[in-house]
Each structure stands twice: as structure tokens, then as C-alpha cells.
Amino acid sequence: MTTATRGPLLEGTDNPYTLSHLDALEAEAVHILREVAGEFDRPVLLFSGGKDSILMLQLALKAFWPAPVPFGLLHVDTGHNFPEVIAYRDRVVAEYGLQLEVASVQEYIDSGRLRERPDGTRNPLQTVPLTEAIQNGGYDAVFGGGRRDEEKARAKERVFSLRDEFSQWDPRRQRPELWQLYNGRHAAGEHVRVFPISNWTELDVWQYIERERIALPEIYFAHEREVFQRGGMWLTAGDWGGPKDGETVERRLVRYRTVGDMSCTGAVDSDAATVADVIAEVAASRLTERGATRADDKLSEAAMEDRKREGYF
């Protein structure tokens, strides 16, 4: 890992200090990461092993190089995560010597603090383990990988999002963020959710991954997998409750645009086996990654916003 340098010349310009689009996004994210590290007492970065949290970690490594990243990682594990993603998570934590805290949904179910849903999905069950991990850890800033292009509720979000003492989000308390000035003031018991890659798109993420040669779990690339169809999506069979009677498992060439709980994260038919292939595919798509592959966002018109109000990201 090397320190960030000025961007390359843009085509048609003679100004050596003009940043490319990706360099400008990188600089903004690095500024936000450093701002939080200097302003807050105990930040933490949400890390699931998905591409957005991987991008966040790489930006943090670059932002503070050659010093170590000055905060740990937090993962809310549903117990139904893709094995390839969990293996990647553990490998990265070991490689960089990072501190990882895991809040387990399964432990909450086993202890009776949460109850399994009839549909088998555990994504909505993440809120309580997440909010309690934040409270118990004394975290006053929590980095998330949310982007405004993903979903309409996330499009409303500020970079610094104030949460009350119950971790709840109130859009009426959103603060103006003019000229990249961020207001991190909060009362005792409150905290701030921070989204350094808010202004990135899915295409930006993949182009940056290509430029920086960032390794990803193989699940993001085309591979043969046993899947079945439900609600217009290809889901992976597993002990979470799928498939049901009448749902036929078949082997297809698929990849995942986003990863989460196996019960609600769908694959897409794809032969994109390289980062360049994925970039071409994403550039041609007219559906957001969550709109195309996340069943938990389709529970209602305001599913994501309802969860955000309760304390979810």
C-alpha cells in the first residue's frame, strides 16, 4: 500500500493538478475518514466482506498509511451469510492485523432475545444486535458503506447521520452539509453514522476496484451454483428454509451484485468472470443492485426507511 498521489492528467487538459473522477471520490472519502478519526473518540467500521465494506477498508488503509487503521471493525453476522464471504472477511482481518467484533444474530435467537421470522430471513433481525453492539462498545461514530444510488431511503441520507440514544434515525434531524463541512456534534448516548462513499455509484466502485486491483470474494464473479427461483430472484438453497415444496433447484451460471443474508439476496444470470466483464455488465444495467437482488427491500414501499428509523443502516 502506498500513499495517495495526485491524479493523472485528464484527456484534453494541461493542468497536472486536475483530479480524475475516481481520484476526486477517493479524496472526498479519505477526508471524511480522517475527519472522523480526529473528531470522534471511538469510531468503528462496519465490515461484512461485501464489496462496499471492502472498498471502505481499502480507503481507510490508504487514508492512514503508514500508520495502522485507528479503529476496529464490526460485523453483524446473521448466521446465514455466504461461506465465501465469511472466509474472505476472516482472511482480510488476519492479513492486516485488524480487530474484529462480531455481533451474532444466532446468539440472540438461541438466548431468546430474538425470534426467528416465519419467512426465514434474518436481515430485519440485525437491528437489535447492531444497536446493542454500538451501545456496549461505546462507539460514537459508525462507518457504513451505504451509497445514495442504491435505494430511495439511502438517497435521503447525509454523510454524517445523527442517531438518537436508541440508534433511531429521524430524517427531520438531518443537518446541512455545505462545502464538505460536517457536523459531528451529538449528546451523550447518541452517535453518528458516517457514509464516506455516499456519492459513489456501483459503477464507480467497480472501476476503483479495477484500478486499485482490490481482491474480492469469488461470489461476485460468474460461477456455477445451485439456485432456485422465488419472487423473481435466484436464491441459494440452505438451512434457512429454502427451497420450499414446488421450488426446483437447478444449476446455473450466476454471480452476486450484492451480498447479505442468503435468505433474501438473489443472484443474477451472468457470465461476467472478470472485473472488466462486471464493469461492462453494470454499465448496461438499468436496475440498482438492491432493486434487482434484495428481497428484504421489497417487503413494503418503505421497507428500508422503516428499518433505518428503527436503528438499521
Protein Blocks (a to p, Z undefined) as FASTA:
>chain_A
ZZdddddddehiabfkbccfklmmmmmmmmmmmmmmmmpmbdcdddehiaklmmmmmmmm
mmmocbdcfbdcddddehlacfklmmmmmmmmmmnopacddddfklmmmnopaccdfklp
aklmmmmmmmmmmmmnopabdcdfbdfklpmklmmpcfbdcddfkopacfklpccdehhi
acfbdcehiacdddfklmpcfklmmmmmmmnopacdfklpccddddddeehiacdddfko
pacehiacdddddddfbdcdfklpccdddfbfbfklmmmmmmmpcbdfklmmpmklmmpm
klmmmmmmnopZZ
